[in-house]
Amino acid sequence: MPEVIFNGPKGRLEGRYQQGNNEEAPLALILHPHPQMPNGTMNNRVTYTLFQTFSSLGFSVLRFNFRGVGRSQGTYDEGLGELGDAAAALDWLQMMNKNARTCWVAGYSFGAWIGMQLLMRRPEISGFISVAPPANSKDFSFLAPCPASGLIVHGGNDEFIPEPSVAALADKLSNQRGIYVRYTLFPHAGHDFDNHLKDISMAVREYVVDVMTKKHKKSMRGKGVKKVRPKED
């Protein structure tokens, strides 16, 4: 996959890009976890799994390092600057794919929080994937109303983000008119999703295919959370 460098608000940003199957391929922007945490880069295993999953579905996909991470210029900005980085990354992705008709954002932990903020600011984003959104420590009240439906994935043994806080977020979003949230819980997974990367990939793949093929159109118009508890080994 090609290495790319593009301009961000505070200098150059480093990314990895995979072109889709055709010039109208849908877009996916992947956002990594907190820059000040271990493995808080675009090469994080969950982030990479999201990247690979969307790529395998034929999307044009970009993952990148927030400011101050890897070879990306700038310094950590507590989320405000990172939101600007994400917007610049989406601009670059759209510039490279001017005929794309669909755009998704997917983020893990801190990246999920940034992704949901980007969703509010960019109406062209039609779907979201939030893995382990930090609902216990970050304010998600800006999602009023939430502009798109999506998938939330969480681990029941997450040592940093208690499961009830994420379930409450999913419920709150789905109580909004016309919004559908599929909440997939892996009861034995921790925050790093060790031994559950394939499970994440399968959950994301199934949800995206459902949406893109409109197999569950009736359910997508309904309200409420569809809770999914996959079988685990």
N, C-alpha and C positions, 0 to 999 in steps of 0.2 A: 504494500500500500504506500502511495507516495507521501513523502514528508512535504508539508506546506508551511510557508511563512506568510502571514498577512498582517495588515496594520490594525492595531487596536487603539483605544483612547489614550494609552500611555506608552505606546511603542509597539514593537513587533510581537506577535503572538505565534507560538509554535503549535502545529497541529498535524494530524494524520487524516488523509482523505481517501475515500474509496468511491469511484464513479459508479453510478447505477447502470442498469441494463440499456437504457435509451435516454434520449434527450428530454423525455417527459417523465422520467423516473421520479417518484416522490422523494422528499428530502427528510433527513433526520439529523438533528444536532444533539450530540451526547455531552453531558456535563459531569465532571468528576467531583469527588468529595472534597472536604475541607482541605485547603492547601497546607494548613499547619498540622495536619494529622499524618501519621505514618501512611505511606502509599496514597497520599492525596494528590495524585497526578492523573493524567489522561491514560496512563498505563495500568492503573488500578484494575484488578481482575474483574470486578463487577462492571466497571465502565467499559472495559474491553469486550466483555460478554455482550453488553448492549450494542456496542458498535458492530460486532460480528453478526449478531442476530439480524439487525436491520440490513446489513450488507447482504446477507444470505437471502433476504426477501426482495432484493433488487433495488433497494433504496440507494440514493447518493448520500453518503454518510460522512460527517465530520466530527472528530473529537479533537480537543485542543487543551493546552495548558493555560489555566488562568494566569493573570499577571504575577510575576515573581516565582513562577514554578517552571522548572526545567530551563529552557532557553527563552521563555516568554519574559519580556521586559516589564518593569514596574514593580510595585510592592503590594502586599496584601492590603485590601481596603474594606474589610469587614462586610463584604457583600455588595456594597454600592458600586464600587468600581468593577467588581466581577460581573455584575449585571450588564454594565457597559461592554465588557469583554464579550459576553454572550451575544449581545445585540450585534456587535461588530462581526462575530463569527457567523451569525445568521445572514448578515448582509453579504459576506464573502460567499457563503454557500449558495445564496440566491443569485448572485452575480455569475457564478460558475454554471448555474442551471436555470437559465432564464425561461425555459419552457415548462418547468416543473409546476404542477397544479396542486400538489398536496405537501404539507410540511408538518413534521412531528418534532417534539422536543422530549428528550429522555434524560433524567438525571438521577444520581445516586447520592443520598444523604444531603450534604450541603448543596450539591449540584441539583437535587430535586427541588430545594427551596428556591434557588436561582431560576430554575426552569419554570416554575409556576409563576414567578414574577414576570419572566419574559412572556409567558403565555398571556398575561393580562395586557401587555403592551403591544403585542404583535398579532393582530386579528387574523393574519394568514396562517397561524398555527392552528391546525384542526384537531390535534390529538396529543395526549401527553402520557408518558410513563414516569412514575415516581417510585423509586426504590428506596425504602427506608427514609421517608421524609421526616425531618427532625421536628415533629409536631409538638414535642414537649418543651423545646427550647427556642424555636423560632415562631414568629407571628405569621399566621396564614390568613388573618382576617381580611387581607386585601382581596381575597377571592370571593368578592361579593358584588355582582354574581360571578361565578366561575364561567368563563366563556366557552369551554369545550369539555367534552367527556374524556375519560381516560382510565388508565390502569394504575392502581397502587399495589405495590408488593412489599411485604414486610416479613420479618422473622419473629416468631413467638418468643425466642430467647435472646432478642436484641438487648445487649447489656448497656446500651446508651440511650435508646429510645423505647420507652415502655409501649407495648402493643396497644393498650387501651387508648393512648393518645392518638395513635394513627387510625385506629378504628373509628374514633370520634370524628377525626378529620374527614374520613371517607363518608361517614353518615351525614355530616354537615354539608358536604358538597352535593351529595345526591339528593338532599332535601330541597335543593334549588330546582326550579322549574326547568324541565327539559334536559337535565344533566344526569348522566348515568356513569357510575363509577364501579368498575369491577375491582373488588378487594381480594387479592390472593395472599393468603397467609400460609407460611411454612412454619408449623408450630415449633419445630426443633432447630430452626436456623438462628444463628447469632447475627450480629451486625455485619460481619465480614462474609456471611453466606458460604462459609467453608462447606464443601461437599454439596452445595446447592446451586452451583453456577448453571448446570444443565437444566435444573428446574426453573431458574429465572428465565433462561433462554426459551424454554418451552412455553412458559406462561405468557411471555411477551409475544412470541410468534403466534400463539393461538389467538390472543386478543387482537393483534394487528390484522391478522388474516380475517377474523370475524368482521372487523370494522370495514376493512377495505373491500371485502366481497359482499358486505351488507347482508350476511346470512342471518344476523340477529337484529334486523332493522326495527322490528316491533319492540324488542327489549330495549334498544337504544333510546327509544322515545319515552320509555317509562321512567318512573322515579324509583329511588331506593338503591341500596347497595346490593350487588350480587356478590356474596361472600363465597370464595372458593378455597377449599382446604385440600390441596392435592395429596395423594398418597405419597408417603415417604418410605425410603428403604430403612 
